[in-house]
Amino acid sequence: MNWKGIENGELLKLAAEHGFDALLTKDNGMPYEQNTGALPCAIVVLEASSNALSDILPLVPQILSLFSRKIPRGVLRISLMPTDQ
């Protein structure tokens, strides 16, 4: 869509204006740079060891499951890594 180089806030705005329900990203810092109370669409953060396809592929079932239903605005995280207890 020729959005290369667009800053995150503007990217979220463009995504919402073009009918996207969510922005899928590997950028773990993106949610902290945005006013999450005023997001125009959801931010879905992929938590993987790297952005290599081999690290992202195991997350695909969770991604498909998430996108099969209405996604609420806010920050959602998809991970295979165990959470801290």
MOPAC internal coordinates of N, CA, C and O (Angstrom, degrees):
PM7 1SCF
backbone

  N    0.0000 0     0.00 0     0.00 0    0    0    0
  C    1.4513 1     0.00 0     0.00 0    1    0    0
  C    1.5232 1   111.22 1     0.00 0    2    1    0
  O    1.2310 1   120.72 1  -168.57 1    3    2    1
  N    1.3153 1   116.22 1    11.43 1    3    2    1
  C    1.4657 1   121.37 1  -179.56 1    5    3    2
  C    1.5220 1   112.76 1    61.30 1    6    5    3
  O    1.2310 1   120.08 1  -141.16 1    7    6    5
  N    1.3287 1   117.45 1    38.84 1    7    6    5
  C    1.4544 1   122.19 1  -179.72 1    9    7    6
  C    1.5237 1   111.95 1  -101.25 1   10    9    7
  O    1.2310 1   119.72 1  -170.09 1   11   10    9
  N    1.3050 1   118.15 1     9.91 1   11   10    9
  C    1.4584 1   121.79 1  -179.87 1   13   11   10
  C    1.5240 1   109.79 1   -59.00 1   14   13   11
  O    1.2310 1   121.04 1   -46.64 1   15   14   13
  N    1.3249 1   115.62 1   133.36 1   15   14   13
  C    1.4541 1   121.08 1   176.70 1   17   15   14
  C    1.5219 1   114.75 1    85.91 1   18   17   15
  O    1.2310 1   119.80 1   179.19 1   19   18   17
  N    1.3157 1   117.99 1    -0.81 1   19   18   17
  C    1.4594 1   120.73 1   179.91 1   21   19   18
  C    1.5286 1   108.74 1   -79.56 1   22   21   19
  O    1.2310 1   120.77 1   -45.81 1   23   22   21
  N    1.3280 1   116.14 1   134.19 1   23   22   21
  C    1.4588 1   121.57 1  -179.40 1   25   23   22
  C    1.5260 1   111.34 1   -65.36 1   26   25   23
  O    1.2310 1   120.47 1   -24.65 1   27   26   25
  N    1.3250 1   116.71 1   155.35 1   27   26   25
  C    1.4544 1   122.48 1  -172.81 1   29   27   26
  C    1.5271 1   114.63 1   -54.92 1   30   29   27
  O    1.2310 1   119.26 1   132.87 1   31   30   29
  N    1.3181 1   119.02 1   -47.13 1   31   30   29
  C    1.4551 1   121.17 1  -179.11 1   33   31   30
  C    1.5168 1   111.94 1   -60.77 1   34   33   31
  O    1.2310 1   120.78 1   134.62 1   35   34   33
  N    1.3123 1   116.12 1   -45.38 1   35   34   33
  C    1.4647 1   121.06 1   178.09 1   37   35   34
  C    1.5233 1   110.49 1   -67.50 1   38   37   35
  O    1.2310 1   120.49 1   144.02 1   39   38   37
  N    1.3346 1   116.68 1   -35.98 1   39   38   37
  C    1.4616 1   121.28 1   178.59 1   41   39   38
  C    1.5322 1   110.77 1   -62.49 1   42   41   39
  O    1.2310 1   120.22 1   136.53 1   43   42   41
  N    1.3174 1   117.19 1   -43.47 1   43   42   41
  C    1.4727 1   120.84 1   176.87 1   45   43   42
  C    1.5230 1   111.13 1   -62.05 1   46   45   43
  O    1.2310 1   120.65 1   137.93 1   47   46   45
  N    1.3176 1   116.36 1   -42.07 1   47   46   45
  C    1.4668 1   121.04 1   179.21 1   49   47   46
  C    1.5302 1   110.62 1   -62.71 1   50   49   47
  O    1.2310 1   120.32 1   133.80 1   51   50   49
  N    1.3169 1   116.99 1   -46.20 1   51   50   49
  C    1.4648 1   121.21 1   178.87 1   53   51   50
  C    1.5322 1   111.11 1   -62.43 1   54   53   51
  O    1.2310 1   120.84 1   137.86 1   55   54   53
  N    1.3205 1   116.00 1   -42.14 1   55   54   53
  C    1.4690 1   119.75 1   179.92 1   57   55   54
  C    1.5259 1   110.20 1   -59.31 1   58   57   55
  O    1.2310 1   120.08 1   133.19 1   59   58   57
  N    1.3225 1   117.44 1   -46.81 1   59   58   57
  C    1.4610 1   121.26 1   179.92 1   61   59   58
  C    1.5278 1   111.14 1   -64.33 1   62   61   59
  O    1.2310 1   120.23 1   137.49 1   63   62   61
  N    1.3235 1   117.17 1   -42.51 1   63   62   61
  C    1.4679 1   121.24 1   179.65 1   65   63   62
  C    1.5203 1   112.33 1   -62.53 1   66   65   63
  O    1.2310 1   120.54 1   151.55 1   67   66   65
  N    1.3328 1   116.58 1   -28.45 1   67   66   65
  C    1.4606 1   121.32 1  -179.93 1   69   67   66
  C    1.5267 1   112.78 1   -95.18 1   70   69   67
  O    1.2310 1   120.35 1  -166.92 1   71   70   69
  N    1.3370 1   116.93 1    13.08 1   71   70   69
  C    1.4515 1   121.02 1   172.99 1   73   71   70
  C    1.5154 1   116.75 1    87.50 1   74   73   71
  O    1.2310 1   120.20 1  -171.01 1   75   74   73
  N    1.3262 1   117.23 1     8.99 1   75   74   73
  C    1.4602 1   119.62 1   178.09 1   77   75   74
  C    1.5244 1   109.53 1   -76.64 1   78   77   75
  O    1.2310 1   120.20 1   -42.27 1   79   78   77
  N    1.3315 1   117.22 1   137.73 1   79   78   77
  C    1.4588 1   121.88 1   176.09 1   81   79   78
  C    1.5205 1   111.91 1   -84.75 1   82   81   79
  O    1.2310 1   120.67 1   157.25 1   83   82   81
  N    1.3380 1   116.33 1   -22.75 1   83   82   81
  C    1.4572 1   119.91 1  -175.16 1   85   83   82
  C    1.5239 1   110.90 1  -153.18 1   86   85   83
  O    1.2310 1   121.91 1   -22.93 1   87   86   85
  N    1.3179 1   113.94 1   157.07 1   87   86   85
  C    1.4528 1   122.06 1   172.99 1   89   87   86
  C    1.5196 1   106.34 1  -115.25 1   90   89   87
  O    1.2310 1   120.14 1   -58.80 1   91   90   89
  N    1.3087 1   117.33 1   121.20 1   91   90   89
  C    1.4583 1   124.24 1  -179.20 1   93   91   90
  C    1.5231 1   107.44 1   -93.30 1   94   93   91
  O    1.2310 1   120.05 1   -53.63 1   95   94   93
  N    1.3385 1   117.51 1   126.37 1   95   94   93
  C    1.4529 1   120.88 1  -175.76 1   97   95   94
  C    1.5182 1   111.88 1  -143.96 1   98   97   95
  O    1.2310 1   120.45 1   -22.65 1   99   98   97
  N    1.2997 1   116.74 1   157.35 1   99   98   97
  C    1.4604 1   123.87 1   171.94 1  101   99   98
  C    1.5236 1   109.25 1  -101.25 1  102  101   99
  O    1.2310 1   119.84 1   176.23 1  103  102  101
  N    1.3200 1   117.90 1    -3.77 1  103  102  101
  C    1.4639 1   124.38 1  -177.43 1  105  103  102
  C    1.5330 1   109.94 1   -77.12 1  106  105  103
  O    1.2310 1   120.50 1   -83.17 1  107  106  105
  N    1.3240 1   116.66 1    96.83 1  107  106  105
  C    1.4694 1   121.37 1  -178.80 1  109  107  106
  C    1.5200 1   112.97 1   -64.28 1  110  109  107
  O    1.2310 1   119.75 1   157.04 1  111  110  109
  N    1.3150 1   118.08 1   -22.96 1  111  110  109
  C    1.4563 1   121.43 1  -179.02 1  113  111  110
  C    1.5162 1   113.89 1   -83.92 1  114  113  111
  O    1.2310 1   120.01 1   162.51 1  115  114  113
  N    1.3141 1   117.59 1   -17.49 1  115  114  113
  C    1.4616 1   120.91 1  -175.06 1  117  115  114
  C    1.5358 1   113.38 1   -53.53 1  118  117  115
  O    1.2310 1   118.80 1   133.53 1  119  118  117
  N    1.3346 1   119.89 1   -46.47 1  119  118  117
  C    1.4714 1   118.84 1  -178.86 1  121  119  118
  C    1.5301 1   113.12 1   -59.95 1  122  121  119
  O    1.2310 1   120.17 1   149.06 1  123  122  121
  N    1.3312 1   117.29 1   -30.94 1  123  122  121
  C    1.4600 1   121.26 1  -178.26 1  125  123  122
  C    1.5242 1   112.05 1   -76.96 1  126  125  123
  O    1.2310 1   120.61 1   164.95 1  127  126  125
  N    1.3107 1   116.44 1   -15.05 1  127  126  125
  C    1.4644 1   121.56 1   179.90 1  129  127  126
  C    1.5158 1   112.03 1   -93.26 1  130  129  127
  O    1.2310 1   119.85 1   176.44 1  131  130  129
  N    1.3330 1   117.89 1    -3.56 1  131  130  129
  C    1.4630 1   122.19 1  -174.69 1  133  131  130
  C    1.5252 1   110.65 1  -118.27 1  134  133  131
  O    1.2310 1   120.76 1   -25.55 1  135  134  133
  N    1.3101 1   116.16 1   154.45 1  135  134  133
  C    1.4581 1   121.88 1   171.55 1  137  135  134
  C    1.5241 1   106.32 1   -80.09 1  138  137  135
  O    1.2310 1   120.46 1   -83.35 1  139  138  137
  N    1.3168 1   116.73 1    96.65 1  139  138  137
  C    1.4625 1   120.29 1  -172.51 1  141  139  138
  C    1.5260 1   112.70 1   -66.38 1  142  141  139
  O    1.2310 1   119.84 1   161.28 1  143  142  141
  N    1.3100 1   117.90 1   -18.72 1  143  142  141
  C    1.4587 1   120.51 1   176.83 1  145  143  142
  C    1.5124 1   113.10 1   -75.06 1  146  145  143
  O    1.2310 1   120.37 1   165.13 1  147  146  145
  N    1.3213 1   116.89 1   -14.87 1  147  146  145
  C    1.4629 1   120.86 1  -177.11 1  149  147  146
  C    1.5251 1   112.57 1  -123.58 1  150  149  147
  O    1.2310 1   120.27 1  -153.04 1  151  150  149
  N    1.3174 1   117.10 1    26.96 1  151  150  149
  C    1.4680 1   119.83 1  -178.63 1  153  151  150
  C    1.5276 1   111.03 1   -66.93 1  154  153  151
  O    1.2310 1   120.20 1   -45.31 1  155  154  153
  N    1.3300 1   117.22 1   134.69 1  155  154  153
  C    1.4588 1   120.12 1   177.38 1  157  155  154
  C    1.5323 1   112.91 1   -77.30 1  158  157  155
  O    1.2310 1   120.52 1   162.30 1  159  158  157
  N    1.3328 1   116.62 1   -17.70 1  159  158  157
  C    1.4652 1   122.33 1   175.91 1  161  159  158
  C    1.5240 1   107.24 1  -156.11 1  162  161  159
  O    1.2310 1   120.50 1    -9.52 1  163  162  161
  N    1.3053 1   116.66 1   170.48 1  163  162  161
  C    1.4645 1   121.02 1  -179.06 1  165  163  162
  C    1.5278 1   111.18 1   -72.46 1  166  165  163
  O    1.2310 1   121.13 1   -29.14 1  167  166  165
  N    1.3152 1   115.45 1   150.86 1  167  166  165
  C    1.4585 1   122.27 1   169.60 1  169  167  166
  C    1.5223 1   106.01 1  -109.52 1  170  169  167
  O    1.2310 1   120.44 1   -59.30 1  171  170  169
  N    1.3285 1   116.77 1   120.70 1  171  170  169
  C    1.4594 1   122.05 1   178.06 1  173  171  170
  C    1.5236 1   107.14 1  -109.13 1  174  173  171
  O    1.2310 1   120.98 1   -67.68 1  175  174  173
  N    1.3235 1   115.74 1   112.32 1  175  174  173
  C    1.4594 1   121.69 1  -176.55 1  177  175  174
  C    1.5222 1   109.23 1   -97.44 1  178  177  175
  O    1.2310 1   120.83 1   -55.71 1  179  178  177
  N    1.3157 1   116.02 1   124.29 1  179  178  177
  C    1.4616 1   121.90 1   175.69 1  181  179  178
  C    1.5240 1   108.15 1   -87.27 1  182  181  179
  O    1.2310 1   120.66 1   -62.54 1  183  182  181
  N    1.3200 1   116.35 1   117.46 1  183  182  181
  C    1.4539 1   121.01 1   179.20 1  185  183  182
  C    1.5161 1   108.51 1  -101.05 1  186  185  183
  O    1.2310 1   121.38 1   -83.20 1  187  186  185
  N    1.3155 1   114.96 1    96.80 1  187  186  185
  C    1.4629 1   122.57 1  -179.79 1  189  187  186
  C    1.5228 1   107.97 1  -133.20 1  190  189  187
  O    1.2310 1   120.87 1   -15.60 1  191  190  189
  N    1.3085 1   115.95 1   164.40 1  191  190  189
  C    1.4653 1   120.86 1  -178.58 1  193  191  190
  C    1.5212 1   112.45 1   -59.25 1  194  193  191
  O    1.2310 1   120.73 1   145.52 1  195  194  193
  N    1.3212 1   116.20 1   -34.48 1  195  194  193
  C    1.4659 1   121.30 1   179.37 1  197  195  194
  C    1.5223 1   108.17 1  -155.48 1  198  197  195
  O    1.2310 1   120.80 1    -0.04 1  199  198  197
  N    1.3168 1   116.07 1   179.96 1  199  198  197
  C    1.4677 1   118.98 1   175.87 1  201  199  198
  C    1.5253 1   111.76 1   -93.86 1  202  201  199
  O    1.2310 1   120.55 1  -164.87 1  203  202  201
  N    1.3260 1   116.55 1    15.13 1  203  202  201
  C    1.4625 1   121.17 1   175.56 1  205  203  202
  C    1.5300 1   108.94 1   -67.33 1  206  205  203
  O    1.2310 1   120.74 1   -37.67 1  207  206  205
  N    1.3096 1   116.18 1   142.33 1  207  206  205
  C    1.4565 1   121.45 1  -178.97 1  209  207  206
  C    1.5242 1   111.71 1   -53.46 1  210  209  207
  O    1.2310 1   120.12 1   140.98 1  211  210  209
  N    1.3168 1   117.38 1   -39.02 1  211  210  209
  C    1.4671 1   120.85 1  -179.00 1  213  211  210
  C    1.5347 1   111.97 1   -64.08 1  214  213  211
  O    1.2310 1   119.61 1   153.06 1  215  214  213
  N    1.3286 1   118.35 1   -26.94 1  215  214  213
  C    1.4639 1   121.92 1   177.18 1  217  215  214
  C    1.5285 1   112.41 1   -86.15 1  218  217  215
  O    1.2310 1   120.35 1   152.68 1  219  218  217
  N    1.3258 1   116.94 1   -27.32 1  219  218  217
  C    1.4683 1   121.93 1  -178.17 1  221  219  218
  C    1.5370 1   111.13 1   -85.58 1  222  221  219
  O    1.2310 1   119.63 1   143.96 1  223  222  221
  N    1.3226 1   118.31 1   -36.04 1  223  222  221
  C    1.4699 1   121.22 1  -176.76 1  225  223  222
  C    1.5342 1   114.73 1   -51.59 1  226  225  223
  O    1.2310 1   118.81 1   139.14 1  227  226  225
  N    1.3330 1   119.88 1   -40.86 1  227  226  225
  C    1.4660 1   118.64 1   179.34 1  229  227  226
  C    1.5422 1   113.73 1   -63.42 1  230  229  227
  O    1.2310 1   120.03 1   163.61 1  231  230  229
  N    1.3175 1   117.55 1   -16.39 1  231  230  229
  C    1.4653 1   121.55 1   179.40 1  233  231  230
  C    1.5319 1   112.60 1   -85.73 1  234  233  231
  O    1.2310 1   120.30 1   167.26 1  235  234  233
  N    1.3267 1   117.03 1   -12.74 1  235  234  233
  C    1.4703 1   121.38 1  -174.58 1  237  235  234
  C    1.5324 1   112.94 1   -55.99 1  238  237  235
  O    1.2310 1   118.20 1   136.23 1  239  238  237
  N    1.3403 1   121.04 1   -43.77 1  239  238  237
  C    1.4692 1   118.41 1   178.50 1  241  239  238
  C    1.5356 1   112.83 1   -58.14 1  242  241  239
  O    1.2310 1   120.25 1   140.09 1  243  242  241
  N    1.3227 1   117.13 1   -39.91 1  243  242  241
  C    1.4626 1   120.28 1   178.00 1  245  243  242
  C    1.5312 1   111.27 1   -68.17 1  246  245  243
  O    1.2310 1   120.49 1   141.60 1  247  246  245
  N    1.3209 1   116.66 1   -38.40 1  247  246  245
  C    1.4678 1   121.05 1   178.31 1  249  247  246
  C    1.5268 1   109.69 1   -62.39 1  250  249  247
  O    1.2310 1   120.47 1   132.34 1  251  250  249
  N    1.3343 1   116.71 1   -47.66 1  251  250  249
  C    1.4629 1   120.89 1   179.99 1  253  251  250
  C    1.5195 1   111.48 1   -62.60 1  254  253  251
  O    1.2310 1   120.25 1   139.31 1  255  254  253
  N    1.3105 1   117.14 1   -40.69 1  255  254  253
  C    1.4586 1   121.04 1   178.11 1  257  255  254
  C    1.5277 1   110.99 1   -62.43 1  258  257  255
  O    1.2310 1   120.78 1   135.51 1  259  258  257
  N    1.3154 1   116.10 1   -44.49 1  259  258  257
  C    1.4650 1   120.72 1   179.33 1  261  259  258
  C    1.5230 1   110.97 1   -61.62 1  262  261  259
  O    1.2310 1   120.31 1   134.30 1  263  262  261
  N    1.3201 1   117.00 1   -45.70 1  263  262  261
  C    1.4615 1   120.82 1  -175.94 1  265  263  262
  C    1.5338 1   113.18 1   -79.18 1  266  265  263
  O    1.2310 1   120.20 1   178.53 1  267  266  265
  N    1.3208 1   117.23 1    -1.47 1  267  266  265
  C    1.4597 1   119.25 1   176.99 1  269  267  266
  C    1.5356 1   111.69 1   -84.02 1  270  269  267
  O    1.2310 1   120.59 1   176.08 1  271  270  269
  N    1.3247 1   116.48 1    -3.92 1  271  270  269
  C    1.4638 1   120.70 1   179.56 1  273  271  270
  C    1.5303 1   109.59 1  -134.84 1  274  273  271
  O    1.2310 1   120.59 1    -6.18 1  275  274  273
  N    1.3021 1   116.47 1   173.82 1  275  274  273
  C    1.4614 1   121.92 1   178.97 1  277  275  274
  C    1.5245 1   109.10 1   -66.39 1  278  277  275
  O    1.2310 1   120.70 1   -52.21 1  279  278  277
  N    1.3115 1   116.27 1   127.79 1  279  278  277
  C    1.4597 1   121.40 1  -177.62 1  281  279  278
  C    1.5289 1   108.44 1   -98.01 1  282  281  279
  O    1.2310 1   119.90 1   -55.33 1  283  282  281
  N    1.3392 1   117.79 1   124.67 1  283  282  281
  C    1.4651 1   119.48 1   177.94 1  285  283  282
  C    1.5251 1   111.10 1   -73.44 1  286  285  283
  O    1.2310 1   120.56 1   -28.16 1  287  286  285
  N    1.3145 1   116.53 1   151.84 1  287  286  285
  C    1.4648 1   119.28 1   174.52 1  289  287  286
  C    1.5181 1   108.23 1   -66.50 1  290  289  287
  O    1.2310 1   121.27 1   -30.81 1  291  290  289
  N    1.2857 1   115.17 1   149.19 1  291  290  289
  C    1.4550 1   121.33 1  -178.06 1  293  291  290
  C    1.5080 1   109.45 1   132.82 1  294  293  291
  O    1.2310 1   120.99 1    13.24 1  295  294  293
  N    1.3172 1   115.71 1  -166.76 1  295  294  293
  C    1.4582 1   121.49 1  -178.81 1  297  295  294
  C    1.5275 1   108.49 1  -108.13 1  298  297  295
  O    1.2310 1   121.08 1   -53.94 1  299  298  297
  N    1.3075 1   115.53 1   126.06 1  299  298  297
  C    1.4600 1   122.36 1   176.74 1  301  299  298
  C    1.5224 1   107.55 1  -120.82 1  302  301  299
  O    1.2310 1   120.76 1   -35.88 1  303  302  301
  N    1.3138 1   116.15 1   144.12 1  303  302  301
  C    1.4600 1   120.30 1  -179.91 1  305  303  302
  C    1.5219 1   109.32 1  -121.52 1  306  305  303
  O    1.2310 1   121.08 1   -41.78 1  307  306  305
  N    1.3215 1   115.55 1   138.22 1  307  306  305
  C    1.4573 1   122.09 1   177.16 1  309  307  306
  C    1.5143 1   106.62 1  -119.14 1  310  309  307
  O    1.2310 1   121.21 1   -54.65 1  311  310  309
  N    1.3347 1   115.29 1   125.35 1  311  310  309
  C    1.4495 1   119.43 1  -173.54 1  313  311  310
  C    1.5232 1   110.77 1  -151.02 1  314  313  311
  O    1.2310 1   120.61 1   -30.10 1  315  314  313
  N    1.3127 1   116.44 1   149.90 1  315  314  313
  C    1.4538 1   122.51 1   168.62 1  317  315  314
  C    1.5284 1   109.72 1  -104.61 1  318  317  315
  O    1.2310 1   121.54 1   171.04 1  319  318  317
  N    1.3185 1   114.65 1    -8.96 1  319  318  317
  C    1.4564 1   119.71 1  -178.57 1  321  319  318
  C    1.5289 1   109.65 1   -76.63 1  322  321  319
  O    1.2310 1   119.60 1   -37.87 1  323  322  321
  N    1.3224 1   118.37 1   142.13 1  323  322  321
  C    1.4635 1   120.76 1   178.13 1  325  323  322
  C    1.5194 1   110.00 1   -65.55 1  326  325  323
  O    1.2310 1   120.91 1   -34.43 1  327  326  325
  N    1.3297 1   115.86 1   145.57 1  327  326  325
  C    1.4669 1   120.41 1   177.87 1  329  327  326
  C    1.5138 1   109.31 1   -86.96 1  330  329  327
  O    1.2310 1   120.64 1   -27.57 1  331  330  329
  N    1.3319 1   116.39 1   152.43 1  331  330  329
  C    1.4620 1   121.07 1   176.87 1  333  331  330
  C    1.5109 1   109.80 1   -67.88 1  334  333  331
  O    1.2310 1   120.72 1   -36.70 1  335  334  333
  N    1.3170 1   116.22 1   143.30 1  335  334  333
  C    1.4652 1   119.54 1  -179.69 1  337  335  334
  C    1.4901 1   110.75 1  -111.09 1  338  337  335
  O    1.2310 1   120.10 1   180.00 1  339  338  337

